[in-house]
Amino acid sequence: MPAGGFSASSARPSGMEVEAKITPMVVTSCVTAATGGLMFGYDIGVSGGVTSMEDFQREFFPTVLRKSRKNKGSNYCRYDSQGLQLFTSSLYLAGLVSTFFASYTTRRLGRRATMRIAGAFFIVGVIFNGAARDLGMLIVGRILLGCGVGFANQAIPLFLSEIAPTTNRGGLNSLFQLNITVGILFANLVNYGTNRIHPWGWRLSLSLAGFPVVLFTLGAFFMVDTPNSLIERGRQEEGKVVLKKIRGTENVEPEFNEIVEASRIAHDIKNPFRSLLQRRNRPLLMITILLQMFQQLTGINAIMFYAPVLLTTLGFKTEASFYSAVITGAVNVLSTFVSMYVVDRVGRRMLLLDA
């Protein structure tokens, strides 16, 4: 085994074997790209904590603060404010809309370019939120962050799955989810500390999102694009060169030919979304949709998003609600580590059944 990577062989339909390595370039690219998940996770975790801070409520939602103080004996509808709900939900709404544009840029401009666009949205969004003077500025910042989430979530999982060797694809692709959970935990820890800083602790919570943003955006300018993306855009020779670099071997013909053939088939499909509705594709389509739907219906995202708010309305003191949110985030990170370790050993189906 040459220095610089762990080798594994993966069988190909042609009968040829390709030496697939986890090279330093693969590790660096995957880790850098996955830091986009830190930003998404941080945005999820920071919102509930910030909206629970009295200084934040006093600055942007004084009616919520007055209502909470007036009805101290009751937690009923303490956070009943359209503006407050817009602050939290605008991230997801912007992410939903921007995903449609991100799909185009991912295909036409490449995965790397799409991640750079996401980084630009993230940077401007963090600046708006950290320097917010009124609700409008705060919402604009959240919308920009949501656009960054939409572009990042479109490009990063695709980038990770394309650049990782087949035998290690599950674990490396899980880096994105791991970074999301780490981002949530980081945000909960930050909120736990900044809740004691008056009156600008909330501003520090929102501004510290700049740390993962800088890592992600700078990394996006130094990483290579995936061979799949280059070949898909007609740059076959460049795609082969990159494939040799990330695999750490000159023997890439079988994998290169597979990518070229897959790209040709993809270009031949005139209406890809319509083909999903064909009878032979319907079972897979329904499974995919239902998996995502039931995951949301478990309520886990709402718990992660609103953990401090939820716990406060259940009667927890402010300090205890932030501390409990940290515990929830820590368990989430540990569970993700376990899934990363076993995903390529026991398979995806077993993980779904265990979950």
N, C-alpha and C positions, 0 to 999 in steps of 0.2 A: 504493500500500500504506500504510494508516494506521500510525501509530506504535504500537509495543507488540506487534508480532507479524509473523511471516513468513506470507504468505498462499499458499494453494494451493487449487485448485478440484478437487472430486471429483464425478464424475458420479453421478446417482441414476437409478434405474429409471424415475422419473416424467418424466425428461427435464429436470428442473430442476437447476440447479447451486448448490452451497452453498459459500460462501467459508469455508474451514477455516483457522484461524490457530493458530500456536503462540503463544498469549498468555502474558503473565507469570504469570497464574493457573494455566495448565496446567503451565508449567515449574516453578513453586513447588510445586504439589501433587504432581507426579510425583517431583521430587527429594526432597521430604519423605517421601512414602510409601515410596520406594525405600530410604530409610535403614534400614527394617526389615530389608532384606537385609544391612546391615552387621552387625546383631546375629547373624543366622543364620550368616553367614560367620565372625564372630569366635568363636562357639561351636564351629564346626567346627575352626578353626585352633588354638584355644587348648588344646584337650584333650590332643592328643598331646604338645605341648611341656611342659605342666604335669606330666603323668604321667611324663615323663623326668627331672624334677628330683628330686634326692636329698632335698632338704628336704621336698618334698611327700610322697615315699614314706615318709620317716621319721615324718611326722605322721600319715598315714592308712594306709599299707601297709608297715609295718616288715618283714613277712615277705618282700616283694618285694625290699626293699633288702638284707636279709641274704642272700637267695639270689643276688642279683647279685654281691655282694662275695665270697661263698663260691666261686662258679663263674666267676671272672674270665676263665678261659681258654676259656669256652664261652658262646655267646649263646643256646643252646637254651632255649626256654620261659622266658626271663627275666621275662616279665610274665604268667606263668600264675597269675592271681588272679581269683576270681569277683567279689570286691568291686571290683577295678579295672575289670573288664569291665562291671560294673553301673554304675559311674560314667560311663563313656563311652556305653554303649548306652541308658541311661535317658532321655537327651535324645530319641532317636529314637522310643522306645517311647511316651513321653508325647506326642510330636508326632503320632504315628499315631492314638492314641486321641482326642486333643483335636480333630483335624481333623473328626471326625463332629459334634461340638458346634459347631465353627466354621462348618460348612456351614449349620446352622440360624440362627445369629446373623447371618451374612452376608446371608441371605435375608430374615429377619424384622426385624432391627435396622439393617441397612445396612453398607456397607463401612467407613465411618468409625468406627462404634461398635465393630465387630469389631477394628479396629486399636487402638482405645483399650484394649480388653480385653487384647489382646496386650501392649501397653505396660505394663499393670499387672502381668501375669505376669512380664514381663522384669525390672521394677524389683525386685519381691520376690525373684525368683530370684537376681539379682546380689547382693542384700544377704545372702541365706543363704549363697551360695558364698564371698563375700569375707570373711564373719565366721565361717565354719565352724570348729567346735571338735571335731567328731567326724564319722565317716563318715555317720551318719544325716542330719545337718544338710547335709552335702555332697550327698547323693543327693536330698534334698528340694529343694534349690536347683536341681539339674539337671532334676528333674521339672517344676518351675515354669517353667524356661527352655524346656523341651520343649513345654509347653502354649503358651507365647508363640510359639514357632516354628510350631506347628500353626495357631494363629489368624492369625498374620501371613501365612504362606504361602497360606492360603486367601483372604484378603481383598486383599492387595497386588497380585498379578498381575491380578486381576479389576478392581481400581480403576484400575490403569494402562491397561489395554486399553479401558476404558469412557470414560476422561476424555481420552485422546489422540485427535487428529484421525486419520481413517482413513489418510491418506497418510503419516503419521509414526508409526503405531502400533508397527511393528516395533522401531524404534530406541528409542522412549520406553519400551516394554515391557521392553527389554533392560536398562534402568537397574537393575532389581531384581537380575538376574544379575550386572551389573557391581559392584553394592554387595556382593554375596556374595563375589565374588573379592577385592575391596578389603578386606573384613572379614577374610578368611583371611590376606591379606598383612599386614595390620595386626597380627593376632594373632601371626603368626610373628616379626615385628619386635619386638613386645613381649616375647615369650618369649626371643628372642635377648638382649635386654637384661636382663630380670629373672632370667635364669639365673645371673647374676653377683652378684645381691643375696641375701645370706644373713642370716637363715634364712626371710625372709618374701617372697621374690621371687614365689613361686607365688601368694601372696595378692594381690599387686599385679596379676598377670596376670589373675586372675579378677575383680578389682574394676574394672579399666579398661574392662570391658564396659559399665559405667554410662555411658560417654561417648556411644556411639551410642544407648543406650536413652533417655537424656534428650532427645536430638535428635528421635528418632522419636515419643516419647510426647507431648512438647509440641506437635510439629507436627500430631499427630492431633487436637488440640483446636482448631486454627485453620483447617484445610483444609475445603473443602466436600465434601459427599457427591456421588456421581455422579448425573447425571440418570437413568440407567438404574435405579439403586437407588431413587430417590425415586418415579419413575413406577411401578416394580414394587410399591411399597408404597402406591399410590393417591394420591400427592401430585403430581398432574400439573402444576398451575400452578407449584408450587415447582420442579419439575423443569425446566420451560420457562425459568424465570428463570435457573436455574443454567446451563442449556445456552447461553443467550445470553451469559452472563458468560465462560464458558470458551472459547467460539468467537469472541468479540469481534465479533459481528454480530447484527443483528435477524433476519436471514434464516435461521431455523433450522427452519422448518415441515417441510421434507422429512425432515430427520434426526429431528425430534421425532416425526413420524408413524410413522417406521420403528421407533423405540424403543417407542412405544405399541403398535404392532401386534405387535412381538416379545414384549412383556410379556403381551399378551392371549393369544397362542399358548402361551406358557409356562404361564399360569394354566389354560388348557384341558387341558393334559396332566395326567392324574390320577396316572399312575405313571411319572415321568420315568426312573427307573432301569430299569424293565421295558422301556421303549421303546428303550433302548440295545441290547437283545438282539434287537430285530426284525431280520429278514433284511437290510433295506436299510441298517441302521446297523452291522452286524457287521464289514464290512471296515474302516471307520474306527475302530471300537472296538478291533479287533485291532492295527491300526497304532499307535494311541496307546499301548496296553498294551506292545507289543513294543518300541517306541522307548524307553519308560521303563525296561523290564526290561534291554535290552541296554546302555543307558547305565550302569546300575548294575554290570552284569557286566564292563564294561571295567576296573573296579577303581579308577577315578579318585577316587571319594569316600573309599574306604579309604585311598588314598595321601594325600589332603589331610587326612584326620582323624588318621591315625597317622604322618605323615611323619617326625617326629623319632624316634619309637619304632622305626619300620621301619628307618630308616637306622642307628640305634644297634645293632639286632640284626644288621645286615649288617656290623658292624665299624667303623662311623664313630665317632670320638671325639665326646663330647657337644657340644663347640663346633662341630665340623664338621657334625653332624646338624642343629643349629638353623640354621646358615648355609645349608645345602643346602635346607632347608625354605623359607627366605626366597626363594631363587632360583626354586623351583618356584612359589611364590605369585606372584612378579613376572611370570613367563611367563604364568601363568593370567590375570592382569589385562590384559596386553598383548593376548592372544588375544581377550579379550572386547571390548576397544576395537575391534579389527579387525572382529569380527562385527557390532558395533553400526553401524559405518560402512557395511558392505556389505549388511546384511540387507534393507533396502528397495530396494536396487539390483539384487541378483542373485537374491533370493528365498530362502525357507526351505529348499527342496529342495536347492539348490546348496550351502548351508552344511552340510546334513546329509551330503551326498556328500563334501564336502571334509573334514569331521570324521572 
